[in-house]
């Protein structure tokens, strides 16, 4: 947070120049009919999406395919991470219709797999866990064949009861992103703790080993190669099934700057190392985001687990 404030108070002429994006990170502006139909549906149901709030570069592609990641608990976050474009401040009251509207959106979009995330809600007694439970329950009622992936905050100070309640509701995938390497937490993710996030994902597995766990980091923030390898090892020690790695993009001049645009070849190398370490599924590319191609990746991850179990039974 201190880094963001320093940048905000720096005269424009003194701010470091933003790096020009390389060709491999550029995407076309969204103009398709499907994009506009998805946008209208989100507006009609009064739903927020992380696609818009976090300025995701893949929004045109995903919304054209009628894939949208719903962001529950409002559009105002109680944290101020240096990488995130979501608004920070005092959130409004929780919308009681949000679970039913999320289920209605999944039904109208015909989603086989849905990703649901949220802002941090440190102001709520349960950190917002109860709303995740209600959303999962509404989806199970309305679209019982839709697989459900959730991407939750760390529920700081409320982690264990929050995880227990959500796991009881039965999501198919529980995602919580580590975001970056431990050394960069004080400047990039100052409101969180690296090992607390790892413990959250361990807690999911302890409560229900059948739930797939997933986590991701951004590259290009100044991390070193061996630090990324260590994060992979930490994730595997926590029995995380799926790792994502994508390029960090600076949302505004007030946010943490891009220290490096990691090449597609380097992403491929990181992905190969992660797969060698035993993850069931790995997504590693400049445009990879937590929910990008999430449905296809879930199918591959489930198939990988089934193949692994079959091999163990015949051994």
N, C-alpha and C positions, 0 to 999 in steps of 0.2 A: 504494500500500500504506500509505503514511504516513497518508493521509486516512482509510482504513478503521480503522487503529489508533487515530487520534484520536477517531473516533466511538465505537469500542468502549470507550474509557476515559472517555467523557463521561457524567456522571450523567443518568439518564433525563429528569429535569425540565429539563435544560439543552439537550437535543437538539432540533434543529429539528423542528417538527411535519410529519409526512408529509402531502403534499397529497392531497386526496380525488380519486379517479379520476372523470373526466367520464363521462357516459353512453356515449360512443362507444368507450370502452376496456373496458367491462365485458362479461364473458362468463358464460354459465351454467355451473354446476358439472357435471362429467361424471357421467352416471348411466346411459348407454345400455348395452345388451347388448354391442354391438360394442366399446365402451370396455373393459369388463371382460374380454372374450375376448382382446383385444390385450394387456392387462396380464398376464393369466395366461400367455399364450404367452411373453412376455418373461421372466417368472419361471421358467417351465419350462426355458427354454434358457439361463438364467443370463446374460441380456444386460442391459446398462444402456442407458438412453435419455436423450438430452439433453432430451427432452420433460418427463421427470420431474425430472432433476437440475437443470435450469436453470429449473424452474417456468414452463414456457411457457404462456401464456394460451390457446393454441389446442389444447391437448391433448385436450379433450373432442370437438371437431369432427374432428380428425385421426384419433384412435384409433377413433372411431365408424366412420370410413371404412376402418379397418384400415391406416392410414398411420402408421408409427412411424419415428423417426430413431434409428438405433442409434449408441451412443457406445462406441467400442472403447477398449482399453488401460486398462480399469478405470474407477472412479468417483472417483478422487482425483487432483487436479491438482497439478503442482509450481509453479504460479504462483498469485498472489492478486490478480487483477484486481478493481478496485473496483466493477464492475458485475455480476459473475458469481456465481451461487449454487452452483456446483459446489464440493465440498469441496476443501480445500487441505491438503497434508501429504506424507508419504512413501508413494508408491503401492506396491501389492502387485506380485508378479511377474506377468508377462503370461500370460494364459490361452491355452494353445496350441489350445484347442478353439473359441476365439472366432470365427475365420474360418468354420468349418463351421457353427457355430450361427447366425451371421449369415445365411449362405446358406439354411439350413433355415427361418429366420424369413421370409425373402423369398419362399420357395416356398410356405409355409403361408399367408401373407397374400395371396398372388397378386399381388405387387407388379410393376407395369409399370415403375416408377421407384423407386429406393431412394436415400436419403441416408445416408451414413455419416460420422460425425464422431469426434472423440476429445478426451480431455483433453490438456494439455501433458505431455510426458514428457521433461523435460530430463535425467532421470537415466539414460536409455538412450543407448547409443553412437550410434544412428541416429535418435534422437528419436521412435522409434516408426514410422518409415517402412516398415520391413519388415512390420509387421502390416497396414498399409494394403494393401501389395502382396498379402499372403496372402488378405486379405478379398476384394479384387477378383478374384483368381484363383479363389477358391471360388465366388463369385457367377457367374462366367463358366461354370464347370463345371455348377453346379446349376440356374441360371436364366439360360440364355444370351440370352434375349430381354429381360431386365430391363436398362434403362439405369441407369448407375451414376453418382451424384454424390457426390463426397467433399468434406468440409469439414475442412481440416487446420490444425494449428498452424503457426507460422512456422519450426519446426525451427532454432531459434537456434544459429548456429555450425556447422550441418550442412545448410544449406539446399540447396546445389547437388546433392550426391549423393542427398539425400532426394527432391528433385523429379525428378531423372533416373530413379530407380528406380520411382517411382510412375507417372510418365508412360509408362514402358515397359510397365507393367501395363495401361494403356489405359482409364482412366476416361473417361466421356463428358463430365463436367463437373468442373472443378477449382475449388473455392471456398475462399477464404481471406479472412476479414473484416478490413477496416481498423478497424471498430468506431466510430471517432470521428475528429474533426479533429485535425491534428497538435498544436495548442496544448494540448489536453487530455490528451495521452498521459502526461505525468508523474504525473497524479493518477488517471486512469481506466485506463490500460493500461501501468503502469510497467515491466513486464518485457519490453516489446516496443518496436520502433522502426518508426515509420510508413514510412520509405522502404525499410527492409528488407522489409516486407510487400509494398510495391509491386514491389520487385525480384523477389520470389518469383513473383508472378503474371506478370511479364515473362519470367521463366525458363521457366515452363510453355509460354508461346507460342513462345519461342525453340526449345524442345525439340520441340514438336509443335503446330503451328498449328491442327490439326484439333480439338484439345480445347477445348471452351468454357470460358472463365474467368468467374468470378463473384465479387463482393465486396459487402459491405454495411456500412452504418453505422447507429447508433442516433441518434435525435433526442431532444432534451429534456434534454441534459446541460449546456447552457449554450453550445452552439456558436452562431455567428453565421451569418446567411444567406449572406454572401459566402464564408465559410469552407467551407460545404457545396458551393457552386458550385466552389470550388477543388479540393475532393476529387473532384468529378465530372471536372474537367479532368485531374487527375492519373491517375484511373482510365482515361480514354480514351487518355492518352499511353502507358499500359501495355497498351493494346489489350484492356481488359477488356470482355467481351461483355454482361454482365448485372449490373445494380446493384439492390440492395435497400435500402430505407429504412423503418425502423419506430420506434415509440415506445419509448424506454427506460422500464422499470418497475422500481422499487426493490424488490429481493427481500426485504430485511430492513432494520431501522433501522441496521445496521452498514455497509451499502453506500452508495455514492454516492447522494445525494438526486436526485429529479427536480426540475430547475430550471424546466421548462415542459412542459405538456401541449400538444403541437402539434396543431392542428385538422386534421380531414380535408381541409378546403379548402386548407390550407397544404401538406399532403402531396401533394395533387393538383398544386399549382403546382410543387413540387420535381420531381415525376414528369414533368411536361410539359417542364421545362427539361432534365432528364436525357435524355429521348427526343430532344429537339432537338440534343443534343450527339453523338448517333450510337450510343447503346447499342442492341444488338439486342433487348434485353428490359429492362424496368424494372418493379419492384414497389415501390409507395410508398403506404403506408397505416399508420394507427396500429398495427394488429395484424400487419403484415408481419413475418415472421421468415425466416431463411435457408432453411428447408425447408418453409415454409408454401406449399401449392399448388405444390410444386416440380415435380411431374410435368407438370401443365398448363403451367406456365411454360416447362419444357424444350421441350415440343412447339411452343410459340409461338416460342421462340428459334430452334429448328432450322428452322422454316418461314421465319422472317425471314432467316436466313442463305441459305437456298436461293433466296428471292426476290431477295436482293441479288446473289447470284452470277449468277442468270439475267439480271438487268438489266445486269450488267457485260458478259456475253457477247454481248448483243444491241446494246450501245451502239456 
